[in-house]
Amino acid sequence: MDLYVDAANGTDTAGQGTSWATAYATPSFALQDLWNSHGRDTTTDPTQSDTINCMGVFTPSTAYSATLSPLPSLSRRVYFLARGKFAVDDGLRTEINAADGIWSGSTQDRIHWFGFYFTWNNSATTQKAFVMDRDCAIMNCIIDGRDAAGIQTPFQLFYNCLLYGNQIIRGYHSITGTIGFRFQNNYFRPTDDKYVQIGGYRGGEVSGNVIIWNCPTTNPTGRQIYAAAGVPVFGNTLLNLGNRNTSQGIYLASESWICYDNYMQGFANAIVNSTYRWFIQNNIAYDCTTLINAGNRQPVTPDITELSSALYADPLNGDWTITNPEAVSRLPKPWGGIQRQGAVQQIAPQVNGYNPFGGQ
């Protein structure tokens, strides 16, 4: 079923919310009432789902949450869908500008957010913007930590959660998830001099992302991707435009799997391999002190190729054109990443800014 939430004109009244005229005022009340009044906990049909349409600018003082009883079935999904800022479907993003975190739901499964602009102001080092349980997703959103200078880990994500197609900017430390976490096709640009790390764990995936970073002097061993327990890492563009120090592009930890078609630029170590026998193949790098360490890996070639010039024309000014003739002419056959990297322009902002998707 469809429910509706209007930040400016809605009212949190039980049993309402089935049209814009009877809209709720807050997303969390809508989710709660979906179960309490509309009885959507009574079916386990996996072909059905529910959509909560949201419009306006929401300013919660504390993180949204819901105490659902009974808990929703794992066979169902709830979609929070952004439907406009000043009017329904006006082409602007629905905003949630939180004073604390945004969503704290460690027991609600299968919650999905689409198309929002999220910000929050809490700078506590232990604060998390999102706490989400299994099979949750954030897709095609802008997640802006502009006022949260102390954020350490903005996402606490559990089994099989997904971050896909988002623009994640400013004020970050690390993004990690447990078993099955997938970080795919995101543009990630943290505040300069923030320690940064994307962490994946068993059964997940880190792929197709664009990460631009200035390595800080205070945490010189920072890395952009940390893969553990067999997470595949492929098709990522990793740029360090700051201090090189002892920075790492990709760190491959326990349990062998695969790392391929990635591009690293400006690191002390492009790839650091643990003692486990990873498959490392068809990666390329530019301006890195060490391409790959001598860790124990499968005997496949080429594991990584060094370019004589940068792969992209001028990323900071929005030009992601692949102009390196060596990459274009020499690498298409052995390096399958050319096609992946050519799609980077669809992920990264086109001009310096923070919104490749329009609307802000």
C-alpha positions, 0 to 999 in steps of 0.5 A: 500500500501507499502512505504519505508524509508531508512535513509542512501540512501533515499530522501524525494521526493514527489510521490516516496517511492514505493520501496527501490530504490526510498525510502524516507529519513524520516518516517514523510515525508513518512506519509505525502506523503502517503496522499498528493501524493498517495491519501490514504485519499480517501478510508474508507475501514476498511479492508485496511491499509498501511505499511511504511517500515523503515531501518537504523539509524534515528537521527531527531533533532526535533520530527517527525510529519505530517500535514495531510490534509485531516486527515486520516479516523479513519477506516484506519491504518498506520503501521511503520515497522522496517526492519533492521539497516544496511541492509534490514531484517538483524535481527537488529532493525531499530533505531530512536535516537532523539535529542528531542522527537520522534513523535508528532502527536496529530491529527494523529489517528491509527498510529502503530509502530512495532519493533523499538529501540527508544532513545531520549536526551531531558532532559526537565521535560516537554518533551514527547517522544511520543504524539499520538492520538486515536487508536495508538500503540507501539508494540515489541519495545525497548524504552530507555530513557537513555539520558533523565534524566529529562523526566517526562511523556514520553507518551501522549496517548489519546483514546484507545492507546496500549503499548504492548510487549515493553521493556521500560527502563531507565529515566522514571517518569510515563506512562499514557493514557486517556480513553481506554489506554492499557498497556500489556505484557511490561517489564518496568525497569526505572532508579534507584531512578526515581519516577514511575507510570503506569496509566490507565483510564476508559475502559483500561487495565494494565495486564501481565507486569513485572515492576522492580523498586528501590523506591527513597527516594525523592518520597517515595509515588511512586507507580507502578500501578495507576488504575482509573475509573474501569481499570482491573489490572491483571497478573502483576509482581511488584518488588521493590528492593530499598527503601521501604518507603511508596511505593505502588504496586497497587493503586486502585482509583475511580469506582469499577472493578477488581484486580486479579492474581498480584504479589507484592514484597518489598513494604510498601503497596502491594495494596491500595484500595480507598473507592470504592468497587473494586473486589480484589481477588487471588493476592499474595505478599512477603516482603510487610509491609502491604498487603492491606488496609481496604478500601471498597471492595467486600467481596471475598476471598482470596483477597491477600495471603502472601508468606513465600519466594520470588516467583522467583529464581533470577530475577536480574540475569535473572532467573524467575523460580518459585521456591517457593514450597508454590506457586507451591503446594498450590496456583495453584487452588485458584490463577489463576496467576501461569500460567500467572506468568510462562509466565514472562520469555517470557517478561522479559530479561534473563540476567540483560540487556536491550534486550530480543528480540535480535538484539541490 
